Amino acid sequence: MAMILGGRGGVSSEINVTSLIDVLLVLLIIFMVLPHPSLGERAEIPLKATDSDPRPPEKPVIIHIQDTSAGQRPSVKVNDEEVGWESLEAYLQKLYLRRIDKVAFLKGDPEIDFQYVAEVVDATHHAGVTHVGLLGN
């Protein structure tokens, strides 16, 4: 603070803003020089298909877990084809070997236990599937 003793005989006090302006200018220069992080979220925008792409669109893979009866393990169908629990992971590995998109959709009856849903999700991840979507009835 600066104190001015002046003509009226009283003491007056004023804030010395010189040091505050110096700090403000230094901060302004720092933020102008620092690199700016990219703003916004990453978006995966689909690219326009070219005529040179010979592959037709792939049919989505839908894994359906159907309740058979109380006390028994539910049945598993992959695109309406019955698959055994023991061979599910090998079947999915073979199915996703040549696919570009590694996406599967899982649909289950409301009566089945979550344990079976977790087993199917685990098998899909071991088969190389990157995204698993859950479908409702």
FENKAHU-V132065 format. One record per residue. N is the residue number from 0. PHI is phi as a letter, one per 40 degrees, with the letter a starting at -180 (999 if undefined). NEAR is the number of other ideal C-beta (glycine too) atoms within 12 Angstrom. Layout:
n: <N,N>
phi: <PHI,PHI>
near: <NEAR,NEAR>
This chain:
n: <0,1,2,3,4,5,6,7,8,9,10,11,12,13,14,15,16,17,18,19,20,21,22,23,24,25,26,27,28,29,30,31,32,33,34,35,36,37,38,39,40,41,42,43,44,45,46,47,48,49,50,51,52,53,54,55,56,57,58,59,60,61,62,63,64,65,66,67,68,69,70,71,72,73,74,75,76,77,78,79,80,81,82,83,84,85,86,87,88,89,90,91,92,93,94,95,96,97,98,99,100,101,102,103,104,105,106,107,108,109,110,111,112,113,114,115,116,117,118,119,120,121,122,123,124,125,126,127,128,129,130,131,132,133,134,135,136>
phi: <999,b,b,b,b,b,c,c,g,b,c,b,b,b,c,c,c,c,c,c,c,c,c,c,c,c,c,c,c,c,c,c,c,c,c,c,c,c,c,g,b,c,b,c,c,c,c,c,c,c,c,c,c,c,c,c,d,c,c,c,c,b,b,b,b,b,c,c,a,c,g,b,c,c,c,b,b,b,f,g,b,c,b,c,c,c,b,c,c,c,c,c,c,c,c,c,c,b,c,c,c,b,b,b,b,b,b,b,c,c,c,c,c,c,d,c,c,c,c,c,c,c,c,c,c,c,c,h,c,c,b,b,b,b,b,c,c>
near: <12,14,12,14,11,12,7,8,8,10,12,14,12,12,12,13,13,13,13,12,13,13,13,14,15,14,14,13,12,12,12,11,10,10,8,9,6,8,6,7,7,7,7,8,7,8,7,8,11,8,6,7,11,8,12,8,12,16,16,22,34,25,42,29,38,25,21,18,12,10,8,14,21,32,25,36,25,37,20,15,19,19,28,17,25,12,18,34,27,19,28,33,21,17,31,29,14,12,22,13,22,23,23,35,25,36,28,30,22,14,17,27,19,16,15,28,27,18,25,41,27,19,33,35,21,18,29,24,31,15,19,29,20,21,18,10,13>
